[in-house]
Amino acid sequence: MNTFEYEVLKLEEVSECFHVSGNYDYILKVYVKDIDAYRNFVVTKLTAIKHIGSTHSTFAIEQVKNTTAIQL
């Protein structure tokens, strides 16, 4: 495992981590209490990991659909 992946596995706020193609290398799903806790997470934990060049945040406004059921 590279350093980033190893360090992300230790972060309790991160529920999911995906290595992806495209404009970003990873997508993380993070659960925190509020925006202040999110800021603290990014500033003190996430960006403390070596070799992070930048971060980009997107927040869900409303859940429209969430299912794992698929038709085979």
ABEGO torsion letter per residue (X at the ends): XBAAAAAAAABAABABBBBBBEABABBBBBBBABAAAAAAAAAAAAAABBGBABBBBBBBABBABBBABBBX
